[in-house]
Amino acid sequence: DVYKRQLQFDFPGRAAERYADAIEAVGQQTNWNVMVAPEVNQQALGTVIFELLPEGAQITKGPSFFLSQGVVKVDIEGLDAHQELVTAYKDLTGMALVVNDSGGAAEGPVTAAAASEEQLEINAAYALIREALGAYGLYKTSLKQGQIILSFISPEVGTRHYDTIQALARQTGYPIAIHPHPNQNAILQEARTLISATGAQIVRGPSIYTDRGAVLVKVDTLPDGASQLGKRFEDATGYRLEIQL
């Protein structure tokens, strides 16, 4: 029999990535189905911001947590190097930190980059964006109220390329934002494809849970290299793959 064990981490997405080999090794040695519990510690997400704040910077609003989008938003005064904070936060927590975002609402685009003064012709702008981001899962670009919206398989995937998006906004002259909703059908199909390739049979699901950024699937046998399979899935979709027997 295979026993199920869940490991608790403050930042499960980052932990599953960093400790994938160790988790798989424990599973093989103990014959347990070892999984990382998907619940994120919101208090810890907020604490990390305070710990990373440079001297003289002060939080004036938030933080607000949009866990299904993999995003934390916060307003900070006295912060000169936004990107250093954003990069450090992503490295520690696996979440995208959006600082001083005027959009604000969770239903709006996840993150936006400010435009420059000169604008390219819109089709030329689209071409430049697709050339830069097409290899990373960008499947749709659209113009809404003067802003270019980028649709990825999930906003979690899009936020990985925040620096590139900022550069593209300057190059094209358009404000650019990431669409806040995932392509659920594409994510579920990716899960089916990866699991089928292992020879395991799907018993139930896959089912998507956008509130915690996860896909749950029940199989007849645990696939070999389950942790690597989960990493490939998260790399492709931004979502965690939770496999049950």
C-alpha positions as CSV (number, residue, x, y, z in Angstrom):
1,D,0.0,0.0,0.0
2,V,1.1,3.6,-0.7
3,Y,0.6,6.0,2.2
4,K,0.0,9.6,1.6
5,R,2.0,12.3,3.4
6,Q,1.7,16.1,3.0
7,L,4.6,18.4,3.7
8,Q,3.7,21.9,5.1
9,F,5.6,24.9,3.8
10,D,4.9,28.7,4.0
11,F,5.4,28.9,0.2
12,P,4.5,25.5,-1.3
13,G,5.1,26.4,-5.0
14,R,8.7,27.5,-4.3
15,A,9.3,24.5,-1.9
16,A,8.0,22.0,-4.4
17,E,10.4,23.4,-7.0
18,R,13.5,23.6,-4.7
19,Y,13.1,20.3,-2.9
20,A,11.7,18.2,-5.8
21,D,14.5,15.7,-5.8
22,A,14.5,15.3,-2.0
23,I,10.7,14.8,-2.0
24,E,10.9,12.2,-4.7
25,A,13.7,10.4,-2.8
26,V,11.7,10.3,0.4
27,G,8.8,8.8,-1.6
28,Q,10.9,6.1,-3.1
29,Q,12.6,5.2,0.2
30,T,9.4,5.1,2.3
31,N,6.9,4.0,-0.4
32,W,4.8,7.1,0.6
33,N,3.0,9.3,-1.8
34,V,4.7,12.5,-0.6
35,M,3.1,15.8,-1.6
36,V,3.5,19.4,-0.7
37,A,0.3,20.8,0.9
38,P,-1.0,23.6,-1.4
39,E,-2.0,26.1,1.2
40,V,0.0,29.3,1.2
41,N,0.8,31.1,4.5
42,Q,-0.6,34.6,3.8
43,Q,0.9,35.9,7.1
44,A,4.3,34.8,5.9
45,L,3.7,36.4,2.5
46,G,3.2,39.7,4.2
47,T,6.1,39.3,6.7
48,V,8.6,38.8,3.8
49,I,7.7,42.2,2.4
50,F,8.5,43.9,5.7
51,E,11.8,41.9,5.9
52,L,12.9,42.9,2.4
53,L,12.0,46.6,2.7
54,P,15.1,48.8,2.4
55,E,15.7,51.5,5.0
56,G,13.5,54.5,4.4
57,A,10.7,52.6,2.6
58,Q,7.2,52.3,4.1
59,I,4.1,50.3,3.2
60,T,1.2,52.6,2.8
61,K,-1.5,50.2,1.5
62,G,-1.9,46.4,1.6
63,P,-0.5,43.9,1.1
64,S,-3.5,42.3,-0.8
65,F,-3.3,38.7,-1.8
66,F,-4.6,37.2,-5.1
67,L,-3.5,33.6,-4.6
68,S,-5.2,32.2,-7.7
69,Q,-3.2,34.6,-9.8
70,G,0.0,34.2,-7.9
71,V,0.1,37.9,-7.1
72,V,0.6,40.1,-4.1
73,K,-0.1,43.8,-4.4
74,V,1.3,46.5,-2.1
75,D,1.8,50.3,-2.1
76,I,5.2,51.5,-0.8
77,E,6.6,55.0,-0.3
78,G,10.3,55.8,-0.4
79,L,11.2,52.8,-2.6
80,D,13.8,53.6,-5.2
81,A,14.6,50.2,-6.6
82,H,11.2,48.5,-7.2
83,Q,12.7,45.7,-9.3
84,E,15.2,44.6,-6.7
85,L,12.4,44.1,-4.2
86,V,10.2,42.3,-6.8
87,T,13.0,39.9,-7.8
88,A,13.9,39.1,-4.2
89,Y,10.2,38.5,-3.3
90,K,9.7,36.2,-6.2
91,D,12.8,34.2,-5.4
92,L,11.8,33.7,-1.8
93,T,8.0,33.1,-2.2
94,G,7.4,32.1,-5.8
95,M,4.7,34.9,-5.9
96,A,4.8,38.0,-8.1
97,L,4.9,41.2,-6.2
98,V,3.2,44.2,-7.8
99,V,4.3,47.5,-6.2
100,N,2.3,50.8,-6.5
101,D,-0.1,49.4,-9.2
102,S,-2.7,52.0,-10.0
103,G,-5.1,49.4,-11.4
104,G,-5.7,47.8,-8.1
105,A,-8.6,45.5,-8.7
106,A,-8.2,41.8,-8.7
107,E,-10.4,41.4,-11.7
108,G,-8.2,43.9,-13.7
109,P,-5.0,42.9,-15.5
110,V,-2.6,41.3,-13.1
111,T,0.3,43.7,-13.8
112,A,0.9,46.6,-16.1
113,A,3.9,48.3,-17.5
114,A,4.0,52.0,-18.3
115,A,4.3,53.1,-21.9
116,S,6.7,55.5,-23.5
117,E,5.5,58.6,-25.4
118,E,5.9,57.4,-29.0
119,Q,3.7,54.5,-30.2
120,L,4.4,51.9,-32.9
121,E,1.6,51.1,-35.3
122,I,-0.5,48.5,-33.5
123,N,0.3,45.5,-35.7
124,A,4.0,46.3,-35.5
125,A,3.6,46.4,-31.7
126,Y,1.9,43.0,-31.8
127,A,4.6,41.5,-33.9
128,L,7.3,42.8,-31.6
129,I,5.5,41.4,-28.6
130,R,4.9,38.0,-30.2
131,E,8.6,37.7,-31.2
132,A,9.6,38.4,-27.6
133,L,7.0,36.3,-25.8
134,G,5.6,33.7,-28.3
135,A,8.0,31.0,-27.1
136,Y,6.8,31.5,-23.5
137,G,3.1,30.6,-24.1
138,L,1.7,33.9,-25.2
139,Y,-1.4,32.9,-27.3
140,K,-3.4,36.2,-27.7
141,T,-2.8,39.9,-27.8
142,S,-5.6,42.5,-27.8
143,L,-6.0,46.2,-27.5
144,K,-8.5,47.5,-24.9
145,Q,-9.0,51.1,-24.0
146,G,-5.5,51.9,-25.3
147,Q,-3.8,49.1,-23.4
148,I,-2.4,45.9,-24.9
149,I,-3.6,42.9,-23.0
150,L,-1.4,39.7,-23.1
151,S,-3.1,36.3,-22.6
152,F,-1.0,33.4,-21.4
153,I,-2.0,30.0,-20.4
154,S,-2.2,31.5,-16.9
155,P,-1.3,34.9,-15.4
156,E,1.2,33.0,-13.3
157,V,3.2,32.2,-16.4
158,G,2.9,35.8,-17.7
159,T,4.2,37.4,-14.5
160,R,7.5,35.4,-15.0
161,H,8.3,37.8,-17.8
162,Y,7.6,41.1,-16.1
163,D,10.9,42.6,-17.0
164,T,10.5,41.7,-20.7
165,I,6.9,43.2,-20.6
166,Q,8.2,46.4,-19.1
167,A,10.8,46.7,-21.9
168,L,8.2,46.0,-24.5
169,A,5.9,48.7,-23.1
170,R,8.8,51.2,-23.6
171,Q,9.6,49.9,-27.1
172,T,6.0,49.8,-28.4
173,G,4.7,53.0,-26.6
174,Y,1.7,51.1,-25.2
175,P,0.8,50.3,-21.6
176,I,0.9,46.5,-21.4
177,A,-0.9,44.2,-19.0
178,I,-1.4,40.5,-18.4
179,H,-4.9,39.1,-18.6
180,P,-5.9,37.9,-15.1
181,H,-7.7,34.7,-15.9
182,P,-6.2,31.3,-16.9
183,N,-7.0,29.2,-20.0
184,Q,-8.6,26.4,-18.0
185,N,-9.1,24.1,-21.0
186,A,-5.5,24.4,-22.0
187,I,-4.2,23.7,-18.5
188,L,-6.4,20.6,-18.1
189,Q,-5.3,19.3,-21.5
190,E,-1.7,19.7,-20.5
191,A,-2.3,17.6,-17.4
192,R,-4.0,14.9,-19.5
193,T,-1.1,14.9,-22.0
194,L,1.6,14.6,-19.4
195,I,0.0,11.9,-17.4
196,S,-1.0,9.8,-20.4
197,A,2.6,9.9,-21.6
198,T,3.7,8.1,-18.4
199,G,1.4,5.2,-19.0
200,A,-0.7,5.9,-16.0
201,Q,-4.5,5.8,-16.4
202,I,-6.6,8.7,-15.2
203,V,-9.4,7.5,-12.8
204,R,-10.9,10.9,-12.1
205,G,-10.4,14.4,-13.2
206,P,-8.3,16.4,-13.9
207,S,-10.1,19.2,-12.0
208,I,-8.8,22.7,-11.7
209,Y,-8.9,24.9,-8.6
210,T,-8.1,28.5,-9.6
211,D,-8.4,29.7,-6.0
212,R,-5.2,27.9,-5.1
213,G,-3.6,27.5,-8.5
214,A,-3.7,23.7,-8.6
215,V,-5.0,20.8,-10.8
216,L,-6.1,17.6,-9.0
217,V,-6.1,14.3,-10.8
218,K,-6.6,10.7,-9.6
219,V,-4.7,7.9,-11.3
220,D,-4.5,4.1,-11.1
221,T,-0.8,4.0,-10.4
222,L,1.7,6.7,-9.3
223,P,3.7,7.7,-12.4
224,D,7.5,7.3,-12.3
225,G,9.2,10.6,-11.6
226,A,6.1,12.2,-10.2
227,S,8.0,15.2,-8.8
228,Q,9.6,15.9,-12.2
229,L,6.2,15.5,-13.8
230,G,4.9,18.2,-11.4
231,K,7.7,20.5,-12.2
232,R,7.2,20.1,-16.0
233,F,3.5,20.9,-15.5
234,E,4.2,24.0,-13.3
235,D,6.8,25.2,-15.8
236,A,4.2,24.9,-18.6
237,T,1.1,26.2,-16.8
238,G,2.1,28.0,-13.6
239,Y,-0.2,25.6,-11.7
240,R,0.7,22.8,-9.3
241,L,-0.2,19.2,-10.3
242,E,-1.6,17.2,-7.4
243,I,-1.7,13.5,-8.1
244,Q,-3.8,11.1,-6.0
245,L,-4.2,7.3,-6.1
